[in-house]
Amino acid sequence: MPTTLSNKKVAVLGAGKLGGIILQALLREGLLSRELTRATVRHSDRAFRLAEKLRIEVGTDNLKAVQGADIIFICVKPQTVQEVLEEIRPSVTPGQLIISVAASVPTSQIESVLGVKVAVVRAMPNTPCALGAGMTGLCKGSHVSQDEIALACLLFDVVGRTVVVDEKHMDAVTGLSASGPAFIYIILESLAEAGVKVGLPRDVATLLAAQTTMGAAKVVLETGDHPALLKDAVTTPAGCTIDGIMELEEGKLRVTLIKAVVKATQRAKELAYTS
């Protein structure tokens, strides 16, 4: 465990779907101390089960959880962030680091509600963090130092890759990398169905589609080459790939994916204000 985190007290408010993924991954990788980590959920029966599973303190009292914490994760739904912030405000001090994964909630709103000069980092991870293959976008609030944003990056680097962007880009991060896995799953499922259509057993088709998707992504990440160049390298003159690409273009796959990300980004801007 890095010395910068070995003695840090951490509170995770809202250890539900995404909060639970982050919490379990950080504990599994040994980045957090179980003795110094607290979490909260809405219901006491869920708290009991989670405490047994993770071997940490889990309760339903957010105010109690943040007392004395060095790092506070806000992992509740965007619509309930305001309520939780008002609840914990009496125990928040300037020395704490707040990391919010609530989509569409700006750092300025968190700073304003808490009413103290506190470091706020906004993060947007995605569900592949559960397997250490996540992608997280981060941005800094008004009072965040370089050391604090570096600490936030360290936390999320354990569960994948991180990128620091200006806050104006965070909704786009949500629309692309947070919603993106669902889009990829649809593509992957479709490729597997196509394999079945041309005679492959379903399990073989799914394996071929999944490994091909992962391999192509890995080539992009490790070579740094533009996807268009890599596509051209696969597409031989008068070969079978160009015929497949023609079908994709005729079906407007490219523009449909662009529109999906744009729509998800637009929705991300609204999440904090709708139920």
PyRosetta script that sets phi, psi and omega in degrees:
from pyrosetta import init, pose_from_sequence

init()
pose = pose_from_sequence("MPTTLSNKKVAVLGAGKLGGIILQALLREGLLSRELTRATVRHSDRAFRLAEKLRIEVGTDNLKAVQGADIIFICVKPQTVQEVLEEIRPSVTPGQLIISVAASVPTSQIESVLGVKVAVVRAMPNTPCALGAGMTGLCKGSHVSQDEIALACLLFDVVGRTVVVDEKHMDAVTGLSASGPAFIYIILESLAEAGVKVGLPRDVATLLAAQTTMGAAKVVLETGDHPALLKDAVTTPAGCTIDGIMELEEGKLRVTLIKAVVKATQRAKELAYTS")
pose.set_psi(1, 130.0)
pose.set_omega(1, 178.7)
pose.set_phi(2, -56.8)
pose.set_psi(2, 141.4)
pose.set_omega(2, -178.2)
pose.set_phi(3, -61.7)
pose.set_psi(3, -24.5)
pose.set_omega(3, 179.2)
pose.set_phi(4, -68.3)
pose.set_psi(4, -16.3)
pose.set_omega(4, -176.6)
pose.set_phi(5, -119.8)
pose.set_psi(5, -12.2)
pose.set_omega(5, -173.2)
pose.set_phi(6, -60.8)
pose.set_psi(6, -27.8)
pose.set_omega(6, -178.6)
pose.set_phi(7, -115.8)
pose.set_psi(7, 17.6)
pose.set_omega(7, -178.5)
pose.set_phi(8, -85.2)
pose.set_psi(8, 132.3)
pose.set_omega(8, 172.6)
pose.set_phi(9, -88.4)
pose.set_psi(9, 129.7)
pose.set_omega(9, -173.3)
pose.set_phi(10, -125.1)
pose.set_psi(10, 136.0)
pose.set_omega(10, 175.4)
pose.set_phi(11, -121.1)
pose.set_psi(11, 127.5)
pose.set_omega(11, 177.5)
pose.set_phi(12, -111.8)
pose.set_psi(12, 106.8)
pose.set_omega(12, -177.8)
pose.set_phi(13, -92.2)
pose.set_psi(13, 110.8)
pose.set_omega(13, -178.8)
pose.set_phi(14, 96.4)
pose.set_psi(14, 63.8)
pose.set_omega(14, -179.0)
pose.set_phi(15, -84.0)
pose.set_psi(15, 55.5)
pose.set_omega(15, 178.1)
pose.set_phi(16, -89.8)
pose.set_psi(16, -129.4)
pose.set_omega(16, -174.7)
pose.set_phi(17, -64.9)
pose.set_psi(17, -69.1)
pose.set_omega(17, -177.5)
pose.set_phi(18, -71.4)
pose.set_psi(18, -42.4)
pose.set_omega(18, 178.2)
pose.set_phi(19, -60.4)
pose.set_psi(19, -39.1)
pose.set_omega(19, 178.7)
pose.set_phi(20, -66.4)
pose.set_psi(20, -39.0)
pose.set_omega(20, 178.0)
pose.set_phi(21, -61.9)
pose.set_psi(21, -46.6)
pose.set_omega(21, -179.5)
pose.set_phi(22, -63.9)
pose.set_psi(22, -47.6)
pose.set_omega(22, -177.8)
pose.set_phi(23, -60.5)
pose.set_psi(23, -49.6)
pose.set_omega(23, -178.2)
pose.set_phi(24, -64.1)
pose.set_psi(24, -38.0)
pose.set_omega(24, -179.9)
pose.set_phi(25, -66.6)
pose.set_psi(25, -43.1)
pose.set_omega(25, -179.3)
pose.set_phi(26, -67.2)
pose.set_psi(26, -36.9)
pose.set_omega(26, 176.5)
pose.set_phi(27, -69.1)
pose.set_psi(27, -42.9)
pose.set_omega(27, -178.7)
pose.set_phi(28, -61.7)
pose.set_psi(28, -38.2)
pose.set_omega(28, -178.7)
pose.set_phi(29, -82.2)
pose.set_psi(29, -1.1)
pose.set_omega(29, 177.0)
pose.set_phi(30, 74.9)
pose.set_psi(30, 19.0)
pose.set_omega(30, -178.3)
pose.set_phi(31, -82.0)
pose.set_psi(31, -24.1)
pose.set_omega(31, 178.4)
pose.set_phi(32, -115.0)
pose.set_psi(32, 147.8)
pose.set_omega(32, 174.9)
pose.set_phi(33, -84.1)
pose.set_psi(33, 127.6)
pose.set_omega(33, 179.3)
pose.set_phi(34, -62.7)
pose.set_psi(34, -34.6)
pose.set_omega(34, -178.8)
pose.set_phi(35, -69.3)
pose.set_psi(35, -26.1)
pose.set_omega(35, -175.5)
pose.set_phi(36, -106.8)
pose.set_psi(36, 7.9)
pose.set_omega(36, -176.9)
pose.set_phi(37, -108.8)
pose.set_psi(37, 131.1)
pose.set_omega(37, 175.5)
pose.set_phi(38, -121.7)
pose.set_psi(38, 153.8)
pose.set_omega(38, 176.3)
pose.set_phi(39, -141.6)
pose.set_psi(39, 158.2)
pose.set_omega(39, 175.8)
pose.set_phi(40, -130.3)
pose.set_psi(40, 150.8)
pose.set_omega(40, 172.0)
pose.set_phi(41, -136.9)
pose.set_psi(41, 174.2)
pose.set_omega(41, -174.4)
pose.set_phi(42, -78.1)
pose.set_psi(42, -35.3)
pose.set_omega(42, -172.6)
pose.set_phi(43, -114.8)
pose.set_psi(43, 142.2)
pose.set_omega(43, -175.0)
pose.set_phi(44, -66.3)
pose.set_psi(44, -35.0)
pose.set_omega(44, 179.4)
pose.set_phi(45, -66.3)
pose.set_psi(45, -38.4)
pose.set_omega(45, 175.8)
pose.set_phi(46, -65.9)
pose.set_psi(46, -38.1)
pose.set_omega(46, 178.9)
pose.set_phi(47, -61.7)
pose.set_psi(47, -42.8)
pose.set_omega(47, -179.6)
pose.set_phi(48, -63.0)
pose.set_psi(48, -45.7)
pose.set_omega(48, -179.3)
pose.set_phi(49, -64.8)
pose.set_psi(49, -41.8)
pose.set_omega(49, -178.5)
pose.set_phi(50, -68.3)
pose.set_psi(50, -38.1)
pose.set_omega(50, 178.4)
pose.set_phi(51, -62.6)
pose.set_psi(51, -41.0)
pose.set_omega(51, 178.4)
pose.set_phi(52, -66.1)
pose.set_psi(52, -39.5)
pose.set_omega(52, -177.0)
pose.set_phi(53, -70.0)
pose.set_psi(53, -45.3)
pose.set_omega(53, -172.8)
pose.set_phi(54, -95.6)
pose.set_psi(54, -13.4)
pose.set_omega(54, -179.0)
pose.set_phi(55, 60.2)
pose.set_psi(55, 44.2)
pose.set_omega(55, 173.5)
pose.set_phi(56, -133.4)
pose.set_psi(56, 171.7)
pose.set_omega(56, 177.9)
pose.set_phi(57, -79.1)
pose.set_psi(57, 122.9)
pose.set_omega(57, 178.9)
pose.set_phi(58, -129.7)
pose.set_psi(58, 132.0)
pose.set_omega(58, 179.5)
pose.set_phi(59, -143.7)
pose.set_psi(59, -166.2)
pose.set_omega(59, 179.5)
pose.set_phi(60, -116.7)
pose.set_psi(60, 0.2)
pose.set_omega(60, -176.2)
pose.set_phi(61, -99.4)
pose.set_psi(61, 102.1)
pose.set_omega(61, -178.7)
pose.set_phi(62, -65.2)
pose.set_psi(62, -40.0)
pose.set_omega(62, -178.1)
pose.set_phi(63, -61.4)
pose.set_psi(63, -44.5)
pose.set_omega(63, 179.0)
pose.set_phi(64, -64.8)
pose.set_psi(64, -38.6)
pose.set_omega(64, -175.9)
pose.set_phi(65, -64.1)
pose.set_psi(65, -35.0)
pose.set_omega(65, -174.9)
pose.set_phi(66, -86.0)
pose.set_psi(66, -10.9)
pose.set_omega(66, -178.5)
pose.set_phi(67, -63.1)
pose.set_psi(67, 119.3)
pose.set_omega(67, 179.5)
pose.set_phi(68, 77.9)
pose.set_psi(68, 3.6)
pose.set_omega(68, -178.8)
pose.set_phi(69, -74.7)
pose.set_psi(69, 143.8)
pose.set_omega(69, 174.6)
pose.set_phi(70, -86.3)
pose.set_psi(70, -36.8)
pose.set_omega(70, -179.2)
pose.set_phi(71, -128.2)
pose.set_psi(71, 130.5)
pose.set_omega(71, 179.5)
pose.set_phi(72, -120.7)
pose.set_psi(72, 117.6)
pose.set_omega(72, 174.8)
pose.set_phi(73, -91.8)
pose.set_psi(73, 126.7)
pose.set_omega(73, 173.6)
pose.set_phi(74, -101.0)
pose.set_psi(74, 105.0)
pose.set_omega(74, -174.1)
pose.set_phi(75, -119.8)
pose.set_psi(75, 22.4)
pose.set_omega(75, 179.8)
pose.set_phi(76, -85.7)
pose.set_psi(76, 170.5)
pose.set_omega(76, 178.8)
pose.set_phi(77, -64.1)
pose.set_psi(77, 148.2)
pose.set_omega(77, -178.1)
pose.set_phi(78, -53.4)
pose.set_psi(78, -35.1)
pose.set_omega(78, -176.6)
pose.set_phi(79, -69.8)
pose.set_psi(79, -19.3)
pose.set_omega(79, -177.6)
pose.set_phi(80, -108.6)
pose.set_psi(80, 4.1)
pose.set_omega(80, -179.4)
pose.set_phi(81, -59.5)
pose.set_psi(81, -46.5)
pose.set_omega(81, -178.3)
pose.set_phi(82, -56.7)
pose.set_psi(82, -45.7)
pose.set_omega(82, -179.6)
pose.set_phi(83, -61.6)
pose.set_psi(83, -44.5)
pose.set_omega(83, -178.9)
pose.set_phi(84, -67.3)
pose.set_psi(84, -41.1)
pose.set_omega(84, 179.5)
pose.set_phi(85, -62.2)
pose.set_psi(85, -41.9)
pose.set_omega(85, 178.2)
pose.set_phi(86, -65.3)
pose.set_psi(86, -32.5)
pose.set_omega(86, 179.9)
pose.set_phi(87, -68.3)
pose.set_psi(87, -41.4)
pose.set_omega(87, -174.8)
pose.set_phi(88, -91.5)
pose.set_psi(88, -9.4)
pose.set_omega(88, -174.8)
pose.set_phi(89, -49.3)
pose.set_psi(89, -41.5)
pose.set_omega(89, -178.5)
pose.set_phi(90, -60.8)
pose.set_psi(90, -22.1)
pose.set_omega(90, -176.3)
pose.set_phi(91, -106.5)
pose.set_psi(91, -0.8)
pose.set_omega(91, -179.0)
pose.set_phi(92, -84.1)
pose.set_psi(92, 131.9)
pose.set_omega(92, -179.4)
pose.set_phi(93, -123.6)
pose.set_psi(93, 159.0)
pose.set_omega(93, -176.4)
pose.set_phi(94, -57.8)
pose.set_psi(94, -25.8)
pose.set_omega(94, -176.7)
pose.set_phi(95, -78.8)
pose.set_psi(95, -5.5)
pose.set_omega(95, -176.5)
pose.set_phi(96, -87.6)
pose.set_psi(96, 155.3)
pose.set_omega(96, 175.6)
pose.set_phi(97, -109.8)
pose.set_psi(97, 121.8)
pose.set_omega(97, 178.8)
pose.set_phi(98, -100.2)
pose.set_psi(98, 125.4)
pose.set_omega(98, 175.2)
pose.set_phi(99, -118.6)
pose.set_psi(99, 113.5)
pose.set_omega(99, -178.2)
pose.set_phi(100, -105.7)
pose.set_psi(100, 130.2)
pose.set_omega(100, 175.5)
pose.set_phi(101, -107.9)
pose.set_psi(101, 16.3)
pose.set_omega(101, 179.9)
pose.set_phi(102, -77.9)
pose.set_psi(102, 117.0)
pose.set_omega(102, -179.4)
pose.set_phi(103, -61.4)
pose.set_psi(103, 139.1)
pose.set_omega(103, 172.6)
pose.set_phi(104, 75.7)
pose.set_psi(104, -3.9)
pose.set_omega(104, 180.0)
pose.set_phi(105, -90.7)
pose.set_psi(105, 112.5)
pose.set_omega(105, -176.4)
pose.set_phi(106, -71.7)
pose.set_psi(106, 154.2)
pose.set_omega(106, 179.0)
pose.set_phi(107, -61.9)
pose.set_psi(107, -32.7)
pose.set_omega(107, -178.9)
pose.set_phi(108, -63.5)
pose.set_psi(108, -35.6)
pose.set_omega(108, 178.4)
pose.set_phi(109, -67.2)
pose.set_psi(109, -42.5)
pose.set_omega(109, 179.5)
pose.set_phi(110, -63.9)
pose.set_psi(110, -45.4)
pose.set_omega(110, 178.6)
pose.set_phi(111, -60.1)
pose.set_psi(111, -42.6)
pose.set_omega(111, -177.5)
pose.set_phi(112, -65.5)
pose.set_psi(112, -44.0)
pose.set_omega(112, -178.0)
pose.set_phi(113, -67.8)
pose.set_psi(113, -41.8)
pose.set_omega(113, -178.5)
pose.set_phi(114, -69.2)
pose.set_psi(114, -30.4)
pose.set_omega(114, 171.8)
pose.set_phi(115, 73.1)
pose.set_psi(115, 10.2)
pose.set_omega(115, 176.6)
pose.set_phi(116, -128.6)
pose.set_psi(116, 161.0)
pose.set_omega(116, 179.4)
pose.set_phi(117, -78.1)
pose.set_psi(117, 88.5)
pose.set_omega(117, -174.8)
pose.set_phi(118, -123.0)
pose.set_psi(118, 146.4)
pose.set_omega(118, 179.6)
pose.set_phi(119, -75.4)
pose.set_psi(119, 124.2)
pose.set_omega(119, 179.5)
pose.set_phi(120, -123.4)
pose.set_psi(120, 122.6)
pose.set_omega(120, 174.2)
pose.set_phi(121, -112.7)
pose.set_psi(121, 130.4)
pose.set_omega(121, 176.5)
pose.set_phi(122, -98.7)
pose.set_psi(122, 130.6)
pose.set_omega(122, -177.3)
pose.set_phi(123, -126.9)
pose.set_psi(123, 145.5)
pose.set_omega(123, 174.1)
pose.set_phi(124, -132.0)
pose.set_psi(124, 88.7)
pose.set_omega(124, 176.1)
pose.set_phi(125, -84.5)
pose.set_psi(125, 174.6)
pose.set_omega(125, 173.5)
pose.set_phi(126, -127.5)
pose.set_psi(126, 171.6)
pose.set_omega(126, -171.0)
pose.set_phi(127, -66.0)
pose.set_psi(127, -26.9)
pose.set_omega(127, 175.6)
pose.set_phi(128, -61.8)
pose.set_psi(128, -6.1)
pose.set_omega(128, 172.0)
pose.set_phi(129, -55.7)
pose.set_psi(129, -27.4)
pose.set_omega(129, -178.6)
pose.set_phi(130, -59.1)
pose.set_psi(130, -27.4)
pose.set_omega(130, -178.4)
pose.set_phi(131, -113.5)
pose.set_psi(131, 16.2)
pose.set_omega(131, 179.3)
pose.set_phi(132, 74.6)
pose.set_psi(132, 16.7)
pose.set_omega(132, -178.4)
pose.set_phi(133, -120.4)
pose.set_psi(133, 29.9)
pose.set_omega(133, -175.2)
pose.set_phi(134, -81.1)
pose.set_psi(134, 171.3)
pose.set_omega(134, 173.6)
pose.set_phi(135, -133.2)
pose.set_psi(135, 125.7)
pose.set_omega(135, -177.1)
pose.set_phi(136, -127.1)
pose.set_psi(136, 128.3)
pose.set_omega(136, 171.6)
pose.set_phi(137, -97.2)
pose.set_psi(137, 138.3)
pose.set_omega(137, -178.6)
pose.set_phi(138, -128.4)
pose.set_psi(138, 148.4)
pose.set_omega(138, 170.5)
pose.set_phi(139, -142.9)
pose.set_psi(139, 157.3)
pose.set_omega(139, -174.3)
pose.set_phi(140, -99.0)
pose.set_psi(140, 144.1)
pose.set_omega(140, 170.0)
pose.set_phi(141, -83.4)
pose.set_psi(141, -170.8)
pose.set_omega(141, -173.5)
pose.set_phi(142, -69.5)
pose.set_psi(142, -25.3)
pose.set_omega(142, -170.7)
pose.set_phi(143, -116.8)
pose.set_psi(143, 23.8)
pose.set_omega(143, -176.2)
pose.set_phi(144, -93.2)
pose.set_psi(144, 128.3)
pose.set_omega(144, 177.9)
pose.set_phi(145, -86.9)
pose.set_psi(145, 169.4)
pose.set_omega(145, 177.1)
pose.set_phi(146, -63.1)
pose.set_psi(146, -36.7)
pose.set_omega(146, 178.7)
pose.set_phi(147, -64.9)
pose.set_psi(147, -36.7)
pose.set_omega(147, -177.8)
pose.set_phi(148, -72.6)
pose.set_psi(148, -39.9)
pose.set_omega(148, 178.0)
pose.set_phi(149, -70.6)
pose.set_psi(149, -31.5)
pose.set_omega(149, 175.9)
pose.set_phi(150, -65.9)
pose.set_psi(150, -38.0)
pose.set_omega(150, 177.8)
pose.set_phi(151, -65.1)
pose.set_psi(151, -42.1)
pose.set_omega(151, 178.0)
pose.set_phi(152, -62.4)
pose.set_psi(152, -41.6)
pose.set_omega(152, 177.3)
pose.set_phi(153, -62.4)
pose.set_psi(153, -40.8)
pose.set_omega(153, 179.0)
pose.set_phi(154, -58.8)
pose.set_psi(154, -43.3)
pose.set_omega(154, 180.0)
pose.set_phi(155, -60.8)
pose.set_psi(155, -46.3)
pose.set_omega(155, -175.0)
pose.set_phi(156, -84.7)
pose.set_psi(156, -20.1)
pose.set_omega(156, 174.0)
pose.set_phi(157, -62.0)
pose.set_psi(157, -27.6)
pose.set_omega(157, 180.0)
pose.set_phi(158, -64.8)
pose.set_psi(158, -28.4)
pose.set_omega(158, -176.8)
pose.set_phi(159, -109.8)
pose.set_psi(159, 18.7)
pose.set_omega(159, 177.8)
pose.set_phi(160, 148.8)
pose.set_psi(160, -138.9)
pose.set_omega(160, 178.8)
pose.set_phi(161, -113.0)
pose.set_psi(161, 156.1)
pose.set_omega(161, 178.3)
pose.set_phi(162, -130.4)
pose.set_psi(162, 155.2)
pose.set_omega(162, 173.3)
pose.set_phi(163, -143.2)
pose.set_psi(163, 136.5)
pose.set_omega(163, 177.8)
pose.set_phi(164, -99.5)
pose.set_psi(164, 125.7)
pose.set_omega(164, -178.0)
pose.set_phi(165, -128.6)
pose.set_psi(165, 166.3)
pose.set_omega(165, 170.9)
pose.set_phi(166, -67.7)
pose.set_psi(166, 149.9)
pose.set_omega(166, -174.9)
pose.set_phi(167, -60.9)
pose.set_psi(167, -28.0)
pose.set_omega(167, -179.4)
pose.set_phi(168, -62.7)
pose.set_psi(168, -16.3)
pose.set_omega(168, -179.0)
pose.set_phi(169, -96.9)
pose.set_psi(169, -1.8)
pose.set_omega(169, -172.8)
pose.set_phi(170, -66.8)
pose.set_psi(170, -33.5)
pose.set_omega(170, 177.4)
pose.set_phi(171, -67.6)
pose.set_psi(171, -33.5)
pose.set_omega(171, 176.6)
pose.set_phi(172, -68.3)
pose.set_psi(172, -37.5)
pose.set_omega(172, 174.8)
pose.set_phi(173, -60.0)
pose.set_psi(173, -42.7)
pose.set_omega(173, 178.2)
pose.set_phi(174, -60.6)
pose.set_psi(174, -46.6)
pose.set_omega(174, -178.2)
pose.set_phi(175, -66.8)
pose.set_psi(175, -31.9)
pose.set_omega(175, -177.4)
pose.set_phi(176, -91.1)
pose.set_psi(176, -63.6)
pose.set_omega(176, -171.7)
pose.set_phi(177, -88.9)
pose.set_psi(177, -27.1)
pose.set_omega(177, 178.1)
pose.set_phi(178, -79.0)
pose.set_psi(178, -42.4)
pose.set_omega(178, 176.7)
pose.set_phi(179, -83.2)
pose.set_psi(179, -23.3)
pose.set_omega(179, -173.4)
pose.set_phi(180, -52.5)
pose.set_psi(180, -40.7)
pose.set_omega(180, 179.7)
pose.set_phi(181, -54.7)
pose.set_psi(181, -37.4)
pose.set_omega(181, 178.9)
pose.set_phi(182, -63.3)
pose.set_psi(182, -39.0)
pose.set_omega(182, 178.7)
pose.set_phi(183, -65.8)
pose.set_psi(183, -41.4)
pose.set_omega(183, 179.4)
pose.set_phi(184, -65.2)
pose.set_psi(184, -38.2)
pose.set_omega(184, 179.3)
pose.set_phi(185, -62.6)
pose.set_psi(185, -37.3)
pose.set_omega(185, 177.9)
pose.set_phi(186, -65.7)
pose.set_psi(186, -42.7)
pose.set_omega(186, 177.6)
pose.set_phi(187, -62.1)
pose.set_psi(187, -45.7)
pose.set_omega(187, -179.0)
pose.set_phi(188, -62.2)
pose.set_psi(188, -44.6)
pose.set_omega(188, 178.7)
pose.set_phi(189, -61.1)
pose.set_psi(189, -40.1)
pose.set_omega(189, -179.3)
pose.set_phi(190, -66.8)
pose.set_psi(190, -40.6)
pose.set_omega(190, 177.3)
pose.set_phi(191, -62.4)
pose.set_psi(191, -41.7)
pose.set_omega(191, 178.9)
pose.set_phi(192, -64.6)
pose.set_psi(192, -42.5)
pose.set_omega(192, 177.4)
pose.set_phi(193, -61.2)
pose.set_psi(193, -37.4)
pose.set_omega(193, 178.0)
pose.set_phi(194, -64.2)
pose.set_psi(194, -38.7)
pose.set_omega(194, 177.0)
pose.set_phi(195, -60.9)
pose.set_psi(195, -40.8)
pose.set_omega(195, 177.0)
pose.set_phi(196, -63.6)
pose.set_psi(196, -41.3)
pose.set_omega(196, -179.6)
pose.set_phi(197, -59.1)
pose.set_psi(197, -36.1)
pose.set_omega(197, -178.7)
pose.set_phi(198, -95.8)
pose.set_psi(198, 14.8)
pose.set_omega(198, 167.5)
pose.set_phi(199, 108.8)
pose.set_psi(199, 0.1)
pose.set_omega(199, -178.9)
pose.set_phi(200, -81.1)
pose.set_psi(200, 146.5)
pose.set_omega(200, 170.6)
pose.set_phi(201, -61.0)
pose.set_psi(201, 148.2)
pose.set_omega(201, -173.7)
pose.set_phi(202, -60.7)
pose.set_psi(202, -41.6)
pose.set_omega(202, -178.7)
pose.set_phi(203, -66.0)
pose.set_psi(203, -37.1)
pose.set_omega(203, 178.0)
pose.set_phi(204, -68.5)
pose.set_psi(204, -42.6)
pose.set_omega(204, -179.6)
pose.set_phi(205, -62.7)
pose.set_psi(205, -41.0)
pose.set_omega(205, 179.4)
pose.set_phi(206, -65.9)
pose.set_psi(206, -43.0)
pose.set_omega(206, 177.4)
pose.set_phi(207, -61.5)
pose.set_psi(207, -46.1)
pose.set_omega(207, 178.9)
pose.set_phi(208, -59.7)
pose.set_psi(208, -43.8)
pose.set_omega(208, -178.8)
pose.set_phi(209, -66.6)
pose.set_psi(209, -44.4)
pose.set_omega(209, -177.0)
pose.set_phi(210, -67.4)
pose.set_psi(210, -46.9)
pose.set_omega(210, -179.4)
pose.set_phi(211, -66.5)
pose.set_psi(211, -36.5)
pose.set_omega(211, 177.9)
pose.set_phi(212, -65.0)
pose.set_psi(212, -42.4)
pose.set_omega(212, 177.9)
pose.set_phi(213, -62.5)
pose.set_psi(213, -46.8)
pose.set_omega(213, 179.8)
pose.set_phi(214, -64.3)
pose.set_psi(214, -41.9)
pose.set_omega(214, -179.0)
pose.set_phi(215, -63.9)
pose.set_psi(215, -43.3)
pose.set_omega(215, 179.6)
pose.set_phi(216, -62.8)
pose.set_psi(216, -42.4)
pose.set_omega(216, 178.4)
pose.set_phi(217, -63.7)
pose.set_psi(217, -39.4)
pose.set_omega(217, -179.3)
pose.set_phi(218, -65.3)
pose.set_psi(218, -38.8)
pose.set_omega(218, 177.5)
pose.set_phi(219, -61.8)
pose.set_psi(219, -42.9)
pose.set_omega(219, 178.0)
pose.set_phi(220, -60.7)
pose.set_psi(220, -46.7)
pose.set_omega(220, -177.0)
pose.set_phi(221, -66.6)
pose.set_psi(221, -40.6)
pose.set_omega(221, -172.6)
pose.set_phi(222, -86.1)
pose.set_psi(222, -28.1)
pose.set_omega(222, 178.8)
pose.set_phi(223, -91.0)
pose.set_psi(223, -29.5)
pose.set_omega(223, -176.1)
pose.set_phi(224, 75.6)
pose.set_psi(224, 4.9)
pose.set_omega(224, 179.9)
pose.set_phi(225, -74.1)
pose.set_psi(225, 151.2)
pose.set_omega(225, 177.4)
pose.set_phi(226, -66.3)
pose.set_psi(226, 137.9)
pose.set_omega(226, -179.8)
pose.set_phi(227, -54.2)
pose.set_psi(227, -32.5)
pose.set_omega(227, -179.8)
pose.set_phi(228, -64.1)
pose.set_psi(228, -38.9)
pose.set_omega(228, 178.1)
pose.set_phi(229, -66.4)
pose.set_psi(229, -41.3)
pose.set_omega(229, 179.4)
pose.set_phi(230, -66.4)
pose.set_psi(230, -37.2)
pose.set_omega(230, 176.7)
pose.set_phi(231, -62.7)
pose.set_psi(231, -43.1)
pose.set_omega(231, -179.2)
pose.set_phi(232, -63.7)
pose.set_psi(232, -32.8)
pose.set_omega(232, -179.7)
pose.set_phi(233, -66.9)
pose.set_psi(233, -27.4)
pose.set_omega(233, 179.2)
pose.set_phi(234, -85.0)
pose.set_psi(234, -25.2)
pose.set_omega(234, -171.1)
pose.set_phi(235, -91.1)
pose.set_psi(235, 96.4)
pose.set_omega(235, -180.0)
pose.set_phi(236, -84.5)
pose.set_psi(236, 151.8)
pose.set_omega(236, 179.7)
pose.set_phi(237, -57.3)
pose.set_psi(237, 131.0)
pose.set_omega(237, 176.9)
pose.set_phi(238, 59.7)
pose.set_psi(238, 21.8)
pose.set_omega(238, -179.4)
pose.set_phi(239, -89.9)
pose.set_psi(239, -174.2)
pose.set_omega(239, -177.7)
pose.set_phi(240, -77.6)
pose.set_psi(240, -29.2)
pose.set_omega(240, -176.2)
pose.set_phi(241, -63.6)
pose.set_psi(241, -41.2)
pose.set_omega(241, -177.8)
pose.set_phi(242, -64.7)
pose.set_psi(242, -32.4)
pose.set_omega(242, 176.7)
pose.set_phi(243, -66.5)
pose.set_psi(243, -39.6)
pose.set_omega(243, 176.8)
pose.set_phi(244, -65.1)
pose.set_psi(244, -40.5)
pose.set_omega(244, 179.7)
pose.set_phi(245, -63.6)
pose.set_psi(245, -38.4)
pose.set_omega(245, 177.8)
pose.set_phi(246, -59.6)
pose.set_psi(246, -39.4)
pose.set_omega(246, 178.2)
pose.set_phi(247, -66.1)
pose.set_psi(247, -40.3)
pose.set_omega(247, 178.3)
pose.set_phi(248, -62.1)
pose.set_psi(248, -43.3)
pose.set_omega(248, -179.1)
pose.set_phi(249, -67.6)
pose.set_psi(249, -39.3)
pose.set_omega(249, 178.8)
pose.set_phi(250, -64.9)
pose.set_psi(250, -34.0)
pose.set_omega(250, 178.9)
pose.set_phi(251, -83.3)
pose.set_psi(251, 0.8)
pose.set_omega(251, 176.9)
pose.set_phi(252, 59.5)
pose.set_psi(252, 37.9)
pose.set_omega(252, 178.1)
pose.set_phi(253, -59.7)
pose.set_psi(253, -43.3)
pose.set_omega(253, -176.8)
pose.set_phi(254, -58.9)
pose.set_psi(254, -52.3)
pose.set_omega(254, -177.2)
pose.set_phi(255, -69.7)
pose.set_psi(255, -30.6)
pose.set_omega(255, 178.4)
pose.set_phi(256, -65.9)
pose.set_psi(256, -42.0)
pose.set_omega(256, 177.9)
pose.set_phi(257, -65.7)
pose.set_psi(257, -40.7)
pose.set_omega(257, 177.4)
pose.set_phi(258, -60.6)
pose.set_psi(258, -45.0)
pose.set_omega(258, -179.5)
pose.set_phi(259, -65.9)
pose.set_psi(259, -33.3)
pose.set_omega(259, 178.4)
pose.set_phi(260, -63.9)
pose.set_psi(260, -44.5)
pose.set_omega(260, 179.4)
pose.set_phi(261, -66.9)
pose.set_psi(261, -41.3)
pose.set_omega(261, 178.6)
pose.set_phi(262, -61.4)
pose.set_psi(262, -43.8)
pose.set_omega(262, -179.3)
pose.set_phi(263, -65.6)
pose.set_psi(263, -42.6)
pose.set_omega(263, 179.2)
pose.set_phi(264, -64.7)
pose.set_psi(264, -37.1)
pose.set_omega(264, 177.6)
pose.set_phi(265, -64.2)
pose.set_psi(265, -44.1)
pose.set_omega(265, 178.3)
pose.set_phi(266, -61.2)
pose.set_psi(266, -40.2)
pose.set_omega(266, 179.5)
pose.set_phi(267, -67.9)
pose.set_psi(267, -35.3)
pose.set_omega(267, 179.5)
pose.set_phi(268, -60.4)
pose.set_psi(268, -32.2)
pose.set_omega(268, 179.3)
pose.set_phi(269, -67.1)
pose.set_psi(269, -19.8)
pose.set_omega(269, -173.1)
pose.set_phi(270, -101.7)
pose.set_psi(270, -12.3)
pose.set_omega(270, -167.5)
pose.set_phi(271, -59.0)
pose.set_psi(271, -37.8)
pose.set_omega(271, -176.8)
pose.set_phi(272, -71.0)
pose.set_psi(272, -12.4)
pose.set_omega(272, -172.3)
pose.set_phi(273, -115.0)
pose.set_psi(273, 4.6)
pose.set_omega(273, 178.5)
pose.set_phi(274, -129.3)
pose.set_psi(274, 154.8)
pose.set_omega(274, 179.9)
pose.set_phi(275, -99.5)
pose.dump_pdb("model.pdb")
